[in-house]
Amino acid sequence: MAPTGKRTGEGTRSSGPALPNSAGYLDGRLLIAMPVMGDSRFERSVIYLCAHSAEGAMGIIVNHPAGSIDFPELLQQLGIIKKGEHIKLPENAESMKVLRGGPVDTGRGFVLHSSDFYIENATLRIDEGVCLTATVDILRAIANGSGPKHAILALGYAGWAPGQLETEIQSNGWLHCDADADLIFGDDVDEKYGRALRKIGIDPGMLSNEAGHA
């Protein structure tokens, strides 16, 4: 189901078809942290924005690994599979990335995934190709091979109060660009920051604290 937390604007969207974005909001796009950010939690981060409205914003960091956490071991800890059963997992479950999604609700898992998987009243459809599900049912589906083709598991999320993200963008804290499946779900986590910058024509080596926003 949609994430909860006092700093997010997740209540602006319901499960079902994505709504047209006609108010200039950035949901469904990627945020790219600038060097001037000044917050170590978001240093060199690329964030997929799941919700953005007048009520705030919520997103998932897609390029910060969650330490040495292994997805099959996590499934064991949650009781989804028994010890030793990881050898039976589908290939996409064996290799699924576990990321540090943000500083809010870090004990909770959020699965960002392709839209070929949907749970009624639990999945948030963000745009035509990307959804968010935060129930254990999707982990079970991934473990048994009936889950989405592409997915990442994030622990925690990033949240902004009303107007906070807009202020940070105006202060050159963030750039933003169109999202694509490879930047969201790709295995090359360490390369995503540079690739996102190059997507909007910026050489990461030339990025300065004075750059404006896209």
Secondary structure, DSSP 4 states (H G I P E B T S, - for coil): -----TT--GGG--SSSPPP--SS--TTEEEEE-GGG--GGGTT-EEEEEEEETTEEEEEESS-B-TT--HHHHHHHTTSS-TTGGGGS-HHHHT--EEE--SEEEEEEEEEEETT---TTTEEE-SSSEEEE-SHHHHHHHHHT-S-SSEEEEEEEEEE-TTHHHHHHHTT-EEEEE--HHHHH-S-GGGHHHHHHHHTT--GGG--TT----
